[in-house]
Amino acid sequence: MKVAVIGGTGLIGSQVVKNLNAAGHEAVPHSHSTGVDVISGQGLDEAVAGADVVVNLTNSPTFDEASLAFFQTSMDNLLAAAQKGGVGHFVILSIVGADQVPELDYYRAKVLQENVLAAGPIPYSIVRATQFMEFMDAVLSWTADDATVRLPATPIQPIAAKDVANAVAEVAAGAPLGGIRNIAGPEIFPLDELGRITLSRKGDNRTVVTDPTAGMFAVVKGDVLTDKDAHLAPTRYADWLS
Ligand SMILES: NC(=O)c1ccc[n+]([C@@H]2O[C@H](COP(=O)([O-])OP(=O)(O)OC[C@H]3O[C@@H](n4cnc5c(N)ncnc54)[C@H](OP(=O)(O)O)[C@@H]3O)[C@@H](O)[C@H]2O)c1
């Protein structure tokens, strides 16, 4: 199967390319660095020509209001190119519970991306993942100073990027879901506790202060999966840290 992986040089995209090729498919990465721009449309027709599947793993350069325009324009351009190229399956990666947090521009942008895909002309699959373990350092940095890190006790079910990539590659190689597959890691932690575990493992002596108003996750009720159909990935946080 020929797969065009747009954003195929990123954290998840590069591993999806590797997984698909290891499974005997023909996956090709595309991004700025290969001369493709999902916003201007440059190189898109060539990138998706002859592909059975398009996997879109691009990300917006900012998480603010501008992310809405990024996902609208990129999806419009990609769907037009995919339709022209006769692509039979279009896959995106979104966020578990994205529709539950309209207060956050970025979450609204991901819901917009999902809606544009679902309303479009190509059979599709949406994989929704919880917070990547790889993103914890960024989460800590948003509300840190020299002595403390402030974090709410929001329940988080982090997932390793390699497990996300496995799930995306598996979905890409299958029949279009026409809906959403939710994936998460195997454990749930309050975010403040996750911060303490992370700092302690790194030998960082700063104190985590529980603050229900701190950072992006203050408005997220929970980045966890409760439904019985959830796909749980194997990697535990302590194993990932080590
Ligand atoms: N962080 C989380 O916890 C989380 C959770 C659930 C879902 N997600 C979703 O996962 C997806 C992938 O995230 P990631 O962390 O793997 O992203 P990433 O590492 O930042 O990679 C983004 C990729 O997109 C490419 N790209 C960006 N703008 C582009 C443009 N205008 N034209 C062409 N290529 C462009 C980049 O290429 P260059 O480097 O060449 O610019 C890179 O290959 C995102 O859509 C995100 O919403 C994230």
The ligand as an SDF file (V2000), in Angstrom:
LIG
                    3D

 48 52  0  0  0  0  0  0  0  0999 V2000
    1.1450   16.7290   21.8350 N   0  0  0  0  0  0  0  0  0  0  0  0
    0.1820   15.8860   22.1670 C   0  0  0  0  0  0  0  0  0  0  0  0
    0.1310   15.4350   23.2920 O   0  0  0  0  0  0  0  0  0  0  0  0
   -0.8680   15.4930   21.1340 C   0  0  0  0  0  0  0  0  0  0  0  0
   -1.9300   14.7060   21.5420 C   0  0  0  0  0  0  0  0  0  0  0  0
   -2.8450   14.2800   20.5760 C   0  0  0  0  0  0  0  0  0  0  0  0
   -2.6900   14.6490   19.2280 C   0  0  0  0  0  0  0  0  0  0  0  0
   -1.6330   15.4380   18.8530 N   0  0  0  0  0  0  0  0  0  0  0  0
   -1.5030   15.7660   17.4110 C   0  0  0  0  0  0  0  0  0  0  0  0
   -0.4450   15.0320   16.8310 O   0  0  0  0  0  0  0  0  0  0  0  0
   -0.0920   15.6250   15.5760 C   0  0  0  0  0  0  0  0  0  0  0  0
    1.3950   15.4600   15.3080 C   0  0  0  0  0  0  0  0  0  0  0  0
    2.1350   16.0750   16.3400 O   0  0  0  0  0  0  0  0  0  0  0  0
    3.7360   15.9990   16.4280 P   0  0  0  0  0  0  0  0  0  0  0  0
    4.0920   16.3070   17.8370 O   0  0  0  0  0  0  0  0  0  0  0  0
    4.2330   14.7440   15.7780 O   0  0  0  0  0  0  0  0  0  0  0  0
    4.1420   17.2550   15.5060 O   0  0  0  0  0  0  0  0  0  0  0  0
    5.6260   17.7870   15.1770 P   0  0  0  0  0  0  0  0  0  0  0  0
    6.6820   16.9150   15.7530 O   0  0  0  0  0  0  0  0  0  0  0  0
    5.6210   19.2490   15.5230 O   0  0  0  0  0  0  0  0  0  0  0  0
    5.7100   17.6340   13.5920 O   0  0  0  0  0  0  0  0  0  0  0  0
    4.9290   18.4370   12.7550 C   0  0  0  0  0  0  0  0  0  0  0  0
    5.2080   18.0430   11.3140 C   0  0  0  0  0  0  0  0  0  0  0  0
    4.4060   18.9040   10.4810 O   0  0  0  0  0  0  0  0  0  0  0  0
    5.2320   19.4790    9.4710 C   0  0  0  0  0  0  0  0  0  0  0  0
    4.6660   20.7730    9.1050 N   0  0  0  0  0  0  0  0  0  0  0  0
    4.3030   21.8110    9.9190 C   0  0  0  0  0  0  0  0  0  0  0  0
    3.8120   22.8300    9.1960 N   0  0  0  0  0  0  0  0  0  0  0  0
    3.8440   22.4170    7.8960 C   0  0  0  0  0  0  0  0  0  0  0  0
    3.4630   23.0190    6.6570 C   0  0  0  0  0  0  0  0  0  0  0  0
    2.9420   24.2680    6.6100 N   0  0  0  0  0  0  0  0  0  0  0  0
    3.6410   22.3100    5.5180 N   0  0  0  0  0  0  0  0  0  0  0  0
    4.1780   21.0670    5.5440 C   0  0  0  0  0  0  0  0  0  0  0  0
    4.5610   20.4470    6.6770 N   0  0  0  0  0  0  0  0  0  0  0  0
    4.3960   21.1200    7.8380 C   0  0  0  0  0  0  0  0  0  0  0  0
    6.6050   19.5790   10.1170 C   0  0  0  0  0  0  0  0  0  0  0  0
    7.5700   19.6650    9.0940 O   0  0  0  0  0  0  0  0  0  0  0  0
    8.8590   20.6340    9.1870 P   0  0  0  0  0  0  0  0  0  0  0  0
    9.5440   20.2160   10.4570 O   0  0  0  0  0  0  0  0  0  0  0  0
    9.6090   20.3460    7.9410 O   0  0  0  0  0  0  0  0  0  0  0  0
    8.2880   22.0250    9.2820 O   0  0  0  0  0  0  0  0  0  0  0  0
    6.6710   18.2380   10.8550 C   0  0  0  0  0  0  0  0  0  0  0  0
    6.9950   17.1980    9.9630 O   0  0  0  0  0  0  0  0  0  0  0  0
   -0.6030   17.0880   15.6670 C   0  0  0  0  0  0  0  0  0  0  0  0
   -1.6040   17.3070   14.7040 O   0  0  0  0  0  0  0  0  0  0  0  0
   -1.1680   17.1940   17.0710 C   0  0  0  0  0  0  0  0  0  0  0  0
   -2.3420   17.9760   17.1300 O   0  0  0  0  0  0  0  0  0  0  0  0
   -0.7360   15.8510   19.7750 C   0  0  0  0  0  0  0  0  0  0  0  0
  1  2  1  0
  2  3  2  0
  2  4  1  0
  4  5  1  0
  4 48  2  0
  5  6  2  0
  6  7  1  0
  7  8  2  0
  8  9  1  0
  8 48  1  0
  9 10  1  0
  9 46  1  0
 10 11  1  0
 11 12  1  0
 11 44  1  0
 12 13  1  0
 13 14  1  0
 14 15  2  0
 14 16  1  0
 14 17  1  0
 17 18  1  0
 18 19  2  0
 18 20  1  0
 18 21  1  0
 21 22  1  0
 22 23  1  0
 23 24  1  0
 23 42  1  0
 24 25  1  0
 25 26  1  0
 25 36  1  0
 26 27  1  0
 26 35  1  0
 27 28  2  0
 28 29  1  0
 29 30  1  0
 29 35  2  0
 30 31  1  0
 30 32  2  0
 32 33  1  0
 33 34  2  0
 34 35  1  0
 36 37  1  0
 36 42  1  0
 37 38  1  0
 38 39  2  0
 38 40  1  0
 38 41  1  0
 42 43  1  0
 44 45  1  0
 44 46  1  0
 46 47  1  0
M  CHG  2   8   1  16  -1
M  END
$$$$
